[in-house]
Amino acid sequence: MIDATDHALIERYRQGDAAAFRELVVRYQRPVYNAAFGILRNADDARDVAQTVFLRVAERSDDYDPSHKFFSWIYRIAVNESLNLLRRSGREDSLDEDAELPETGAGPERRLEDDQRAQHLYRALKKMSVADRTVITLRHFSELSYREIAEAIGVDEKTVKSRLFEARQRLRALLPEL
């Protein structure tokens, strides 16, 4: 069970085991980056946020409460850092037209179709509010459960379900061709 292992790793890190922290970084660097990218839609910013998240984890490891999932704790830090960066840069409500698209790993025969679909989805996502992008990203791109999203953004599970339902409705309205 990963959660038990996470608890053990953070406890080992608290006792001075740097290898335990490296293992947490390896385990969570991609999910943290993906969560940040889903909100920020910029690879450089997402990398910066991921780095900041792990610095925060290292500095505040004593703040981690083992009665909660480590996964939810680190995601909450990633979401908060991403939202803070958006606020600081003045991009909280809209995304830059020149923002980056994620790269696809599809073969050449499907790449054009996948790229077009990604373009439509990306255009729709960048028209959405940060709150909508956040719940959609955490659920559909980071594949968090409702409970994990609730813990990550600091609301109850029913609120997550409601926000996600409404965000999906708005996304659907922006994507009539799909």
C-alpha positions as CSV (number, residue, x, y, z in Angstrom):
1,M,0.0,0.0,0.0
2,I,1.5,3.3,-1.2
3,D,0.1,5.4,1.6
4,A,1.7,3.3,4.3
5,T,5.0,3.5,2.4
6,D,4.6,7.3,2.0
7,H,4.1,7.6,5.8
8,A,7.3,5.5,6.4
9,L,9.3,7.6,3.8
10,I,8.3,10.9,5.4
11,E,9.1,9.6,8.8
12,R,12.5,8.4,7.6
13,Y,13.1,11.8,6.1
14,R,12.1,13.6,9.3
15,Q,14.8,11.4,11.0
16,G,17.5,12.6,8.5
17,D,17.3,10.0,5.7
18,A,17.8,12.0,2.5
19,A,17.3,8.9,0.3
20,A,13.7,8.7,1.6
21,F,13.0,12.2,0.4
22,R,14.5,11.4,-3.0
23,E,12.2,8.4,-3.2
24,L,9.2,10.7,-2.5
25,V,10.4,13.1,-5.2
26,V,10.7,10.3,-7.7
27,R,7.3,8.9,-6.8
28,Y,5.5,12.2,-7.0
29,Q,7.4,14.5,-9.4
30,R,5.3,13.5,-12.4
31,P,1.9,13.8,-10.7
32,V,2.8,17.1,-9.1
33,Y,4.0,18.4,-12.4
34,N,0.9,17.2,-14.2
35,A,-1.4,18.9,-11.6
36,A,0.5,22.2,-11.9
37,F,0.6,22.0,-15.7
38,G,-3.2,21.3,-15.8
39,I,-3.8,24.6,-13.9
40,L,-1.0,26.7,-15.4
41,R,-0.8,25.3,-19.0
42,N,2.9,26.3,-19.2
43,A,5.7,23.8,-18.9
44,D,8.3,26.1,-17.4
45,D,5.8,27.4,-14.8
46,A,4.8,23.8,-14.0
47,R,8.4,22.8,-13.5
48,D,9.0,25.8,-11.2
49,V,5.9,24.9,-9.2
50,A,6.9,21.3,-8.9
51,Q,10.3,22.3,-7.6
52,T,8.7,24.7,-5.1
53,V,6.3,22.0,-3.9
54,F,9.2,19.7,-3.0
55,L,11.0,22.5,-1.3
56,R,7.9,23.1,0.8
57,V,7.6,19.4,1.6
58,A,11.2,19.4,2.7
59,E,10.8,22.5,4.8
60,R,7.5,21.6,6.3
61,S,7.7,17.9,6.7
62,D,6.9,18.3,10.4
63,D,3.5,19.9,9.3
64,Y,2.4,16.7,7.6
65,D,-0.3,15.0,9.6
66,P,0.0,11.2,9.0
67,S,-3.8,10.8,9.7
68,H,-4.2,12.2,6.2
69,K,-2.9,10.8,2.9
70,F,0.5,12.2,1.9
71,F,-0.8,12.2,-1.7
72,S,-3.6,14.6,-0.8
73,W,-1.2,16.8,1.2
74,I,1.3,17.2,-1.6
75,Y,-1.4,17.8,-4.2
76,R,-2.9,20.5,-2.0
77,I,0.5,22.2,-1.9
78,A,0.8,21.8,-5.7
79,V,-2.6,23.3,-6.3
80,N,-2.0,26.2,-3.9
81,E,1.4,27.0,-5.4
82,S,-0.1,26.9,-8.9
83,L,-2.9,29.2,-7.9
84,N,-0.5,31.6,-6.2
85,L,1.7,31.8,-9.3
86,L,-1.4,32.6,-11.4
87,R,-2.4,35.4,-9.0
88,R,1.2,36.8,-8.9
89,S,1.4,36.8,-12.6
90,G,-2.0,38.3,-13.1
91,R,-3.2,35.3,-15.1
92,E,-5.8,34.0,-12.6
93,D,-8.9,34.4,-14.8
94,S,-7.6,33.7,-18.3
95,L,-4.7,31.9,-20.0
96,D,-2.3,33.5,-22.5
97,E,-3.2,32.8,-26.1
98,D,0.4,31.7,-26.7
99,A,0.5,29.2,-23.8
100,E,1.9,25.9,-24.5
101,L,0.1,22.7,-25.4
102,P,1.1,19.4,-23.9
103,E,3.0,17.1,-26.2
104,T,1.3,14.0,-27.4
105,G,3.1,10.7,-27.7
106,A,0.9,9.3,-30.5
107,G,2.2,7.6,-33.6
108,P,2.4,9.6,-36.9
109,E,-0.9,8.2,-38.2
110,R,-2.9,9.5,-35.3
111,R,-0.9,12.5,-34.4
112,L,-2.9,15.0,-36.5
113,E,-6.2,13.8,-35.1
114,D,-4.9,13.8,-31.6
115,D,-3.4,17.3,-32.0
116,Q,-6.6,18.7,-33.3
117,R,-8.6,17.2,-30.5
118,A,-6.0,18.5,-28.0
119,Q,-6.3,21.9,-29.6
120,H,-10.0,22.0,-29.2
121,L,-9.8,20.8,-25.6
122,Y,-7.1,23.3,-24.7
123,R,-8.9,26.2,-26.2
124,A,-12.0,25.3,-24.2
125,L,-10.0,24.8,-21.0
126,K,-8.3,28.2,-21.3
127,K,-11.7,29.9,-21.6
128,M,-12.7,28.3,-18.2
129,S,-12.1,29.8,-14.8
130,V,-9.2,28.6,-12.7
131,A,-11.6,26.8,-10.3
132,D,-13.1,24.9,-13.2
133,R,-9.7,24.0,-14.7
134,T,-8.5,22.9,-11.3
135,V,-11.3,20.4,-10.6
136,I,-11.3,19.0,-14.2
137,T,-7.5,18.7,-14.2
138,L,-7.3,16.9,-10.9
139,R,-10.2,14.5,-11.8
140,H,-9.5,13.8,-15.4
141,F,-5.8,14.4,-15.9
142,S,-4.4,13.6,-12.5
143,E,-7.1,10.9,-11.9
144,L,-7.7,11.8,-8.3
145,S,-10.8,10.5,-6.5
146,Y,-13.5,12.9,-5.3
147,R,-12.2,12.5,-1.8
148,E,-8.6,13.2,-2.8
149,I,-9.7,16.3,-4.7
150,A,-11.6,17.5,-1.7
151,E,-8.6,17.1,0.5
152,A,-6.3,18.7,-2.1
153,I,-8.4,21.9,-2.5
154,G,-9.8,22.0,1.0
155,V,-13.5,21.6,0.4
156,D,-15.9,18.7,1.2
157,E,-16.6,15.9,-1.2
158,K,-20.1,17.1,-2.1
159,T,-18.7,20.5,-3.1
160,V,-16.2,18.7,-5.4
161,K,-18.9,16.7,-7.1
162,S,-21.0,19.8,-7.6
163,R,-18.1,21.9,-8.9
164,L,-17.0,19.1,-11.2
165,F,-20.5,18.6,-12.6
166,E,-20.9,22.3,-13.3
167,A,-17.4,22.5,-14.8
168,R,-18.1,19.6,-17.1
169,Q,-21.3,21.2,-18.2
170,R,-19.4,24.4,-19.1
171,L,-16.7,22.4,-20.8
172,R,-19.3,20.5,-22.8
173,A,-20.9,23.8,-23.9
174,L,-17.5,24.9,-25.1
175,L,-16.9,21.6,-27.0
176,P,-20.0,21.0,-29.1
177,E,-17.9,19.5,-31.9
178,L,-16.6,16.8,-29.7
